[in-house]
Amino acid sequence: MDLGFTGRTVLVTGGSSGVGRATVRMLLDEGAQVATCGRRPEPLAALGDHDRLHTAVCDIRDPEAVRRLVDGVQDRFGGLDGLVNNAGQSRMKPFAACTTADWRDELELKFDGVLNPLHAALPLLRASDAPAVVNVNAVLAREPSPRLITTSAARAGLLNLSKSLSRELAPDGIRVNSVCLGLVDTGQWERRHRAEGGPLDYDRWQAVLAADRGIALGRLGRAEEVAYAVTGLLSPRASYITGTSIDVCGGIGRGI
């Protein structure tokens, strides 16, 4: 199926690794013009040269840097049709170990990582005939973990924000949806497996991990499996879908 990306431009934040990189590559394969950013130049350079790819070093917590990024996208491609807010990370700390700075940093990263790109991109998105925003979130938003208390709280707030944005931006024709991840293998789990140096090979090791975490499909997810959901929601073919979220988690969620 043609997803309708030919001639359209999408900005993916945090596109130098993991889910962001998989999404960038999938969008390029679908014929889109793609812009992406990261905090370090080397991983961005590893994406390679492509006549439909624009890369820039940018910290999405800096509104002026994000505005320069979006200006560069407009100069290169002439507009913007889609925005994927993907940049982010998890903070493995329980409440007793969290400082005020930990809470502030986590909330700033999760919210600024959406608000700064959206503020900068809104004029271009409003000019598109099929604008869409996808916020990459986590199942922690609905099922918090005490081991990730700051991240869980920030993720819940981001899910709430995404729903509110979908209502406010609907009159402009801008769709806003979320993709919520479970445990996805973007390289960090394999590194952990090597560091532990146990007797199990990686496939068996991740099966044990999946069983411990209650993942129904018995394995970790893959970055490209998340990218399929992100790309589908961005597509003009999904023109009647807004204000919703899709869990890509292998059945780890216990809620209905």
C-alpha positions, 0 to 999 in steps of 0.5 A: 500500500502507498502510504502517501509520503511522496513529496511530503516532509517529516521531522523526527527528533532523536533520529540518530539511534533506536526507534528514531533511526528506524523511523527515519529509514522507514520514512525515506523508504516510503518516499518522504523527505526527512529531517532529523536531529541529535545531540552528537554529530557522529551518530547523525553522520552514520545515517549516511548521505541521502538527497531527501535527508536533512540532519542537524545537531540540536538539543531539543530542550533549547527552544532557539536551537529547535527554531533554527532546526525548523528554519533549516527544514523549511529552507531545505524542503519548503515546508513540513507535514509531519512531526515525530517527537521521539527524543527522550530517555529513562531515569532508573531511580526510586522515589527515595533516590530522586532529587529535586533536580532529577524531577525537574530534569525529567519533566523538562526533557519530556515536556520541552521535547514536545513543546519546543518542536511543536511551537516551532513547527506549528506555522508549517504544519498549519500550511500542510494539507495533511499535518500530523504529530506523533509523540513517542511515549511509553506504557509507563504512562498508564502502568507506572513503575516504582523503579522509574518514578520520575519517568513514569510521572512525566510519561503520564503527563505527556499522554495527557498533554497529547490528548489535549493537543489533539482537541485544540489543534483539530480545527487546524486539521492537525492530528496528534497521536501517541505510540506507547512503547514497552521493552524495545531492544535498541541496543541497550539490552544486548549490551547489558547481556554482554556485561552480565556475561552469563551462560545464556545466549541472547535469545534465551536471555531476553526470553527470561527477561520477557517472562520476568516482565510479563511480556505476553509475546515472550521477547523484546520488541524491535525498533522497526516494529515501533516505526511501523506504528509511528509511520502508519499514524503519520500517514495521510491514510490515517486521516480520521485518527487523532487523540489516540494511542497505540501500545507497541509492547508485546502484550505487557500491558495489563489494563483493558 
